[in-house]
Amino acid sequence: MTQIRTDNLGEAKAFVLHRPHPSMQPLLRQLHVIGLDVHEAWPELPAEALMADFVFYDADMAHEEQFLWKPGASPMPLVALIGSEAPGRLRWAMTMGAHAQLLKPVSDKGIYAALLVARSNFDRANKAAAHITDLETRLSARQTIVQAVMIFVLRGKSQAEAYELLRQTAMAWRMPIEEAAQRLVANHSSEKVSDDSQRIDLP
């Protein structure tokens, strides 16, 4: 179960990417009341926004070039400010990676909740991405081990003998079996390329 961080948001830095408009005053005022360090930005985010804790953005008028990162790869939680429910704009807002939303015209209600929801969804997304990366790394390592074992099998060893030889090689090299397998596969590939080149050069 994901734990939602509800600790004090005071001193967090927030950027609001929205054209200057009186309708933004309730949002700016409430963010100040909550204790955030608020910065307005338009038509694009400054480089310092990369260090922000939150970014609010206009889902109706903003476009991809105004951001400092690729869609879906924000380094902080994003809150979409949505006025239009046109499918294309909503799809774009989701593509940018909105972790929470506020409907325009924005009042002073629901802003604290949006901050918590955005941070929770951001944390959850990062945790899921890290888990997927870990699984991919493990799968790649296992595939490399299989390839290393097959190198010894092709040299006349049984699968059991090949795995034991790989394990002993890793111990001799004083490295994890995954790293030893990777080195063996790389060396084998280099030798194969060298042999192929020699055959090509033969008259």
N, C-alpha and C positions, 0 to 999 in steps of 0.2 A: 504494500500500500504506500502510495507516494505521500510524503509529509509536506504540507503546505507551510512555507515560511511566512509567518505573520509578525516577524520582528519589526521594530521601528523602522520606518522608511525615511526618517529624518536625515538630512544631508545627502540623500541620493540625488544624482544629477539627472535632469530630464530635459530633452529637447522636444519642442513642438514645431513640426514641419507643416506650417499652414500659413496661407497668405494672411496678412494683418486684417483683422475684422473684429468688430465689437462683440460678435457672437462667441469669440474665444475667451472673453474676459472671465466668465464663470469657471472655465477650466483652469486658466492661469492662476486665478485667485485661490481656488481650492487646492491646487498643487502647492502653492506657497503656504497655505494653512496647514497642510499635512506635514510640511517641513522640507519639501524638495527644493533644490537649487534649479530654477527653471530658466531655460534659454529659448527664445523664439528664433526660428530660422525660416527664411524664404528668399530666393527660390530653391536653395539647395542647402544641404547640411554641411557645416564646416568640418574640417579634419578633426577638431577636438570632440566632435560628436561620437567618435569611435570609443571614447572613454566614458560615454554616458551610461547610466544605469537603466534608463527607459527612453524610448522615442515614441512620441505620438505623431501620427502622420495623417494628412488629408487624403482619404481614400477616393474622394471625388475628383480632385484636381492634380494630385501628385502623379509623378511618372518615375520609371525605373532609374533614369539618369540622375535624379536628384539624390540618390542614395550612394553610400560609400561602399556597398557590398552587393554581392549578387543576390537575386531573389531567393528567399528561403535560407540565407546564410548570415543573418544578422548576429552581431556579437552581444546583443542585449535584447530584452523583451520589447516587443512592438505592440502598440495599441492603435488600431485603426479608428479614425473618426469618420463615420459613415453617415452621409446624408441621402445619397442616391442608392436605390436598391436595384439599379440596372444590373442585369446578370454579368455583363462584361466588367463593370467596375468592381463588383463583389468578387468575381473570379480573380481579378488582378490583385485585389487586397489580400486574398488568401494566398496567392502565389508569392507575394512579398513576404509572407510569413507572419500574419497578424496573430498574436498570442492572446489578444482580447480586443474588445471593440466598445466604442461609445457611440450612441446615435446622436446626430446633430438635429436641432440645436442642443448643444451640450449644457446641462445644468450642473449645479454643484453636488448632485446626487450620483452615487455609484462610482465615483472616481477612485476612491480608496479601494473598493472591491475590484475594480478593473486592474489596478496596479498589482494586487495580490494574485488575481487570476492570471494575468500576463506573466508574472514571475514564475508562478507554479507551472504553467504550460511550457514556458521556456526551459525551466529546469528539467521537466519531464522529457521534452524533445531532445535535450542534450544527453540525458542519461540513456535514452533509447538509441541515439546515434552512436554513443560510445560502446554500448552493448553490441550493436551490429558490427562495428569495426572490430571488436574483440572476437566475435564469432568468425568474421571473414579471415582474420589473422590466424585463428586456430585451424580453420579449414584449409587455408593455404599451406600452413606448416605440416598438416597431416598429408596433404597431397605431395609435398616435397619429400616427406619421409618415405612414402610409397615409391616415389621415383628413385630415391637412393637405394632402397631395398632391391628394386628391379635391376639396378646396375649390377649388383652382386649376383642376382639370379641369372642374369645373362652371361655371367662368368662361371656358371656351373654350380652355384650354391643353391640349397633349398631355401624356401622363404624363411624358415626358422633360423637357419644358419646365417642368412643374409641380414636378418634383423639383429641377431646377436653380434655379428661383425660390425654393423653400424653402431651398436651400443658401445662396443669396445673401442671403436674409433673415436667416438665422442668423449669417452673417458680418457683416452690417450691424448686427445687434443685439449682436454680440460674445458669443455664447452657443452652447452645443452645439446641434446640429440637433434633438435630442430635446426640449430646452427650448423652442426656437423653435416646433416643431410643437405642443407642448402649449399655448403661448400663443395661437397662431393658432386652434387648435380651440376654446379657451375663448372667445376673442373672437368667433369665428363663432357659437358657441352663444348668446352674449349678444345678438348682433345679431339672431339668429333669434327669440329670445324677445321682443325689443323689437318686431320687425316683427309678430309674431303678436299682441302686445298692442295695437298700433296698429290692426291690422285688426279686432280684437274691439271696440274702442272706437268704430269708425266707425258713424255712424247709418245 
